[in-house]
Amino acid sequence: MSKRFSIVRYIQKMGETLPRMVEDIPRSVIDESAAMIGALVVRRERAAVDVPANVEAQPTVTVADLLLAYLNELGIEYMFGIPGGAIGPLYDALARSERNAGLRHVLARHEAGAAYMADGYTRECRKLGVCCTTSGPGATNLITAAACAYDNNIPMLVITGQPALPAFGKGPVQESSDTGVNTIGMLNFVTRFNTLISHPNQLEAKLISALKRAFRAPRGPVHLSIPVDILRSPSPVTKPSFDVLALLAPSSMADHDGIELLRQMLKDATKVVLLVGGWCGEAIGAILQFAALTGASIVTTPDGKGLVSPYHPLFRGVFGFGGHETAEAVLRDPDVDLILAVGAGMGELNSGGWSESLLNDRLVHIDENEDNFARTPMACFHVSGRILAIFSRLVELLNEESKSDNAEYERQRASREANNINWNPHAMLDEPDKFDSDATPIKPQRLMKDLARMFPPTTRFLADTGNSLLWAVHYLHPTIDRRIGERRMGGGGRKPAMGRRGTDSGWLRVTMDFAAMGWAIGAAVGTAIANPRAPVVCITGDGSMLMNGQELSAAVAERLSIVFVVLNDQSLGMVKHGQRLAKAEQIGVFMPPTDFAAMARAMGATAYNIRSPEELLALDVNAMCGRKGPTLLDVAIDPDEVPPMKVRVQVLAESK
Ligand SMILES: Cc1ncc(C[n+]2csc(CCOP(=O)(O)OP(=O)(O)O)c2C)c(N)n1
């Protein structure tokens, strides 16, 4: 019997012999915990014997070790990256960390993939996604993905190497300071904090500044560039001097006068609409409670869609890119007195191309990120602060008032009932016949219908830049697990968010604004690493797959049960349709046929070519979700189906 197995059996036996203590705990939880503890104990015990004989003994704690000790304190389990000479000592420290059951390295296949993985990891588990590269091309390869996280306010720690400090200016390989190809300068424009560490004593202060900045709105990536000799230097302290968890606890600051004024405005309003944006994740429970109390209709931005169940009785669709006419109709309704835009960037894609007819002086803009207020000059009022704190307080006020004031109670009940219709999200679709079509090649609308029905309610869907985003925003309507959308009612306290398993990102994840092709492929790997128990479905295009599909190999290596769905239309579909709709030249968009299933098999994944709805429905979803490794579905879709992208075409036309 193996050592791990005997430990597992021992813990299982303990579970059986302590029936009183465990009687409420399901058997699967005991087995799973036993397996985890067993693995941990064995990993710890192996540490002593696993140090390879040819590895130089480490006499002391290095700066790289201290950096990892901080990340371990934060409960961060993984660092995504690609090694190289200038970052070598960090990898030595990673090897020591792994042997001690600490933070583990995940090898990406391209540095942008590493940063996309960190992005997906942050979104899934709310811990900081960390990625590392060597100096020079490692750092420049990562820039697009860092920019994507920057534009989407995703916290991330980027660590890059540098040659040794004394060599600066003398032409060392891949020098990346201001006397070489200055990657610190390049990353300056896509990070919230960006610095070179030029002495071991600087690590703690600069790391704390970076971490604080990553989590303060506007959030985003932060960058530490650390020369190889500094990483290898003995650390001035053997363990973290700061209580980093306490330092990073979110503040509950909110504009109390603003909340009071908003409450008054709500009292005078008869019809309210909530426009829920992508940054409402943490607060979505309180926001939905607010909607239930006031009867407010809910529309979301494309990136906010995943936070609300499509079947929620107050949901009226998505406003903006790929959105629904029903959402526009709600905003257009002349009887609406207040539109509360919450945690919404209000950039081109989630403001319907800055639609002035729909967003006018009935708008109140509520956000933690005050930079976004610059986009809503039409708003009659702006409220800043932590959205969770604001909506928790509003819910409290509403509950207090309805208890003490009968008339207020009646008013709330009446508006709730007026809006509580039997809502079916399929009623809001453009071209509903295509949603039900059995035609081959498969209509993308039909593909969304089937994906939503095939996968379990806990599935995390990631839709990549391209038509995948538009099809998913408009047509993907799973019956989601309510725990994702409606978790954590009320609250707003100072509990540290780090280290929890919950997610703020909902069931559908997209990347907006910067909109980089291929983001979803790496992000799906990060999502699955962060939460191996939830099914992960990455919906992407053939162009994106050809651009960033190499991360499938990382998913194979990590044995992640991700399902990659490739919409194969032999073209850069979104641009192709954009050119057609704008009556522009059709150029630079067609690609020769590619068998992505064969490509995936060559990398060690399981794969299927799907040519009809029947072939799709015949797949064994349980097997795909349970398999220790990715599955790729190469789906031949109808390339002539026009995605719902008219807003973007309009904006481009107006810019002529
Ligand atoms: C890195 C990058 N390059 C170019 C673009 C411009 N662009 C937006 S969508 C798109 C086409 C995407 O094609 P594909 O991945 O095949 O998806 P499809 O639209 O066909 O579903 C392009 C080229 C981009 N957003 N990102």
Ligand as a Chemical Component Dictionary entry (heavy atoms), coordinates in Angstrom:
data_LIG
# 
_chem_comp.id                   LIG 
_chem_comp.type                 NON-POLYMER 
_chem_comp.pdbx_formal_charge   1 
_chem_comp.three_letter_code    LIG 
# 
loop_
_chem_comp_atom.comp_id 
_chem_comp_atom.atom_id 
_chem_comp_atom.alt_atom_id 
_chem_comp_atom.type_symbol 
_chem_comp_atom.charge 
_chem_comp_atom.model_Cartn_x 
_chem_comp_atom.model_Cartn_y 
_chem_comp_atom.model_Cartn_z 
_chem_comp_atom.pdbx_ordinal 
LIG C1  C1  C 0 -4.716  40.802 -30.643 1  
LIG C2  C2  C 0 -5.823  41.312 -31.508 2  
LIG N1  N1  N 0 -5.620  41.486 -32.833 3  
LIG C3  C3  C 0 -6.629  41.945 -33.627 4  
LIG C4  C4  C 0 -7.860  42.254 -33.098 5  
LIG C5  C5  C 0 -8.995  42.764 -33.986 6  
LIG N2  N2  N 1 -10.035 41.731 -34.050 7  
LIG C6  C6  C 0 -11.131 41.744 -33.275 8  
LIG S1  S1  S 0 -12.094 40.423 -33.468 9  
LIG C7  C7  C 0 -11.085 39.793 -34.637 10 
LIG C8  C8  C 0 -11.421 38.503 -35.320 11 
LIG C9  C9  C 0 -11.413 37.348 -34.402 12 
LIG O1  O1  O 0 -11.455 36.180 -35.175 13 
LIG P1  P1  P 0 -11.718 34.770 -34.533 14 
LIG O2  O2  O 0 -10.878 34.562 -33.355 15 
LIG O3  O3  O 0 -11.629 33.765 -35.613 16 
LIG O4  O4  O 0 -13.194 34.895 -34.002 17 
LIG P2  P2  P 0 -14.543 35.084 -34.823 18 
LIG O5  O5  O 0 -14.850 36.541 -34.794 19 
LIG O6  O6  O 0 -14.340 34.565 -36.212 20 
LIG O7  O7  O 0 -15.548 34.288 -34.078 21 
LIG C10 C10 C 0 -10.001 40.629 -34.870 22 
LIG C11 C11 C 0 -8.939  40.381 -35.874 23 
LIG C12 C12 C 0 -7.996  42.087 -31.704 24 
LIG N3  N3  N 0 -9.137  42.397 -31.067 25 
LIG N4  N4  N 0 -6.988  41.587 -30.944 26 
# 
loop_
_chem_comp_bond.comp_id 
_chem_comp_bond.atom_id_1 
_chem_comp_bond.atom_id_2 
_chem_comp_bond.value_order 
_chem_comp_bond.pdbx_ordinal 
LIG C1  C2  SING 1  
LIG C2  N1  SING 2  
LIG C2  N4  DOUB 3  
LIG N1  C3  DOUB 4  
LIG C3  C4  SING 5  
LIG C4  C5  SING 6  
LIG C4  C12 DOUB 7  
LIG C5  N2  SING 8  
LIG N2  C6  DOUB 9  
LIG N2  C10 SING 10 
LIG C6  S1  SING 11 
LIG S1  C7  SING 12 
LIG C7  C8  SING 13 
LIG C7  C10 DOUB 14 
LIG C8  C9  SING 15 
LIG C9  O1  SING 16 
LIG O1  P1  SING 17 
LIG P1  O2  DOUB 18 
LIG P1  O3  SING 19 
LIG P1  O4  SING 20 
LIG O4  P2  SING 21 
LIG P2  O5  DOUB 22 
LIG P2  O6  SING 23 
LIG P2  O7  SING 24 
LIG C10 C11 SING 25 
LIG C12 N3  SING 26 
LIG C12 N4  SING 27 
# 
